[in-house]
Amino acid sequence: MKGIGDWQKMLKTAKEMQEKLQKELTEMRVEGSSGGGMVVVTLDGQKNLISIHLEREVVNKEDVEMLQDLITAAFNDAT
């Protein structure tokens, strides 16, 4: 029966390590940018988008496609 106790202890330790890692990933912040820093995105360690920063110069209603490309590039840079 000693083997079962060791197994349970090992599973408990693994679960605690997994919970710690999940917390660290949630608290982690990673930035990516494009357009020479005109677009900056911030993600957490689970690749959830936290924020987007856009310089005014890249916001042009006549060229929405460029802004979409810059956001995509910044996101990809962060990942």
TORKOL-4160 file (C-alpha; in steps of 0.2 Angstrom, whole numbers, padded with zeros to 4 digits, m for minus):
79
<pt num="1" X="0000" Y="0000" Z="0000"/>
<pt num="2" X="0015" Y="0012" Z="0002"/>
<pt num="3" X="0015" Y="0013" Z="m0017"/>
<pt num="4" X="m0002" Y="0021" Z="m0018"/>
<pt num="5" X="0002" Y="0034" Z="m0005"/>
<pt num="6" X="0018" Y="0039" Z="m0015"/>
<pt num="7" X="0007" Y="0039" Z="m0031"/>
<pt num="8" X="m0006" Y="0051" Z="m0023"/>
<pt num="9" X="0008" Y="0062" Z="m0016"/>
<pt num="10" X="0016" Y="0063" Z="m0033"/>
<pt num="11" X="m0001" Y="0068" Z="m0041"/>
<pt num="12" X="m0004" Y="0081" Z="m0028"/>
<pt num="13" X="0013" Y="0089" Z="m0032"/>
<pt num="14" X="0009" Y="0088" Z="m0050"/>
<pt num="15" X="m0007" Y="0097" Z="m0048"/>
<pt num="16" X="0001" Y="0111" Z="m0037"/>
<pt num="17" X="0014" Y="0113" Z="m0050"/>
<pt num="18" X="0001" Y="0115" Z="m0064"/>
<pt num="19" X="m0009" Y="0127" Z="m0054"/>
<pt num="20" X="0007" Y="0138" Z="m0051"/>
<pt num="21" X="0011" Y="0138" Z="m0069"/>
<pt num="22" X="m0007" Y="0143" Z="m0074"/>
<pt num="23" X="m0005" Y="0158" Z="m0062"/>
<pt num="24" X="0012" Y="0163" Z="m0069"/>
<pt num="25" X="0005" Y="0162" Z="m0087"/>
<pt num="26" X="m0010" Y="0173" Z="m0083"/>
<pt num="27" X="0001" Y="0186" Z="m0075"/>
<pt num="28" X="0014" Y="0185" Z="m0089"/>
<pt num="29" X="0014" Y="0200" Z="m0101"/>
<pt num="30" X="0021" Y="0200" Z="m0118"/>
<pt num="31" X="0022" Y="0214" Z="m0131"/>
<pt num="32" X="0023" Y="0214" Z="m0149"/>
<pt num="33" X="0024" Y="0228" Z="m0161"/>
<pt num="34" X="0023" Y="0233" Z="m0180"/>
<pt num="35" X="0025" Y="0249" Z="m0190"/>
<pt num="36" X="0040" Y="0254" Z="m0181"/>
<pt num="37" X="0031" Y="0254" Z="m0164"/>
<pt num="38" X="0015" Y="0263" Z="m0171"/>
<pt num="39" X="0005" Y="0248" Z="m0166"/>
<pt num="40" X="0008" Y="0238" Z="m0150"/>
<pt num="41" X="m0002" Y="0224" Z="m0143"/>
<pt num="42" X="0000" Y="0216" Z="m0126"/>
<pt num="43" X="m0004" Y="0198" Z="m0122"/>
<pt num="44" X="m0004" Y="0187" Z="m0107"/>
<pt num="45" X="0005" Y="0170" Z="m0106"/>
<pt num="46" X="m0011" Y="0161" Z="m0113"/>
<pt num="47" X="m0011" Y="0172" Z="m0128"/>
<pt num="48" X="m0026" Y="0182" Z="m0122"/>
<pt num="49" X="m0026" Y="0200" Z="m0129"/>
<pt num="50" X="m0024" Y="0212" Z="m0115"/>
<pt num="51" X="m0022" Y="0229" Z="m0124"/>
<pt num="52" X="m0019" Y="0237" Z="m0141"/>
<pt num="53" X="m0010" Y="0254" Z="m0142"/>
<pt num="54" X="m0012" Y="0264" Z="m0159"/>
<pt num="55" X="m0003" Y="0279" Z="m0163"/>
<pt num="56" X="m0014" Y="0292" Z="m0171"/>
<pt num="57" X="m0004" Y="0292" Z="m0187"/>
<pt num="58" X="m0009" Y="0274" Z="m0192"/>
<pt num="59" X="m0028" Y="0277" Z="m0190"/>
<pt num="60" X="m0034" Y="0282" Z="m0207"/>
<pt num="61" X="m0052" Y="0278" Z="m0212"/>
<pt num="62" X="m0046" Y="0278" Z="m0230"/>
<pt num="63" X="m0034" Y="0264" Z="m0227"/>
<pt num="64" X="m0042" Y="0252" Z="m0215"/>
<pt num="65" X="m0033" Y="0237" Z="m0222"/>
<pt num="66" X="m0016" Y="0244" Z="m0218"/>
<pt num="67" X="m0022" Y="0245" Z="m0199"/>
<pt num="68" X="m0029" Y="0228" Z="m0199"/>
<pt num="69" X="m0012" Y="0221" Z="m0206"/>
<pt num="70" X="m0002" Y="0231" Z="m0193"/>
<pt num="71" X="m0013" Y="0224" Z="m0179"/>
<pt num="72" X="m0011" Y="0206" Z="m0186"/>
<pt num="73" X="0008" Y="0209" Z="m0188"/>
<pt num="74" X="0009" Y="0215" Z="m0170"/>
<pt num="75" X="m0001" Y="0201" Z="m0163"/>
<pt num="76" X="0010" Y="0188" Z="m0172"/>
<pt num="77" X="0026" Y="0197" Z="m0166"/>
<pt num="78" X="0019" Y="0195" Z="m0148"/>
<pt num="79" X="0015" Y="0177" Z="m0150"/>
